[in-house]
């Protein structure tokens, strides 16, 4: 088989692979971004309003109302509150350990897993682009070995392919690096916000436990 035909075929495969990697990377970024938004309250004030209402129900002993309130909200703080209410008979320390572990396992680990695919794309795109660079240079050198009557335009095609694939790989990876940096900032904010909410929630449960002990 003619080597130039092989490099042309591989070139199409590399372009297709870069396109697939770019689409998958963009999809993963969108999914993680939406997931963080669905998991977190938009601001600390909004979370405080939720906790104010939840505290009123808990202190008044209205556990059914508190359960309904949390069950209707899919955000992390609400679901952790629901878990704490359901297991309120376990005691303060066990509840705190339970919701902390659940937050780490079900929320943060899920986000890290989804984000790991983006990191895979960031690493893969430049490598596939580099493969295109190697194939393009191999095609150029192969033509040089065929004789001295080589048109510059023939070499330019292979060199152009080599440079384009490298540029495409970097063009895919660089925006994803910036996107993951932004997502990591949002995840840290989510962590801090939920941490503050969990501390307040557990203080409420501690107060409830103390009141029940006194009685």
PyMOL commands that set and color helices and strands:
alter all, ss='L'
color gray80, all
select helices_A, chain A and resi 3-39+44-59+63-71+76-86+88-90+92-144+152-214
alter helices_A, ss='H'
color red, helices_A
deselect
rebuild
show_as cartoon
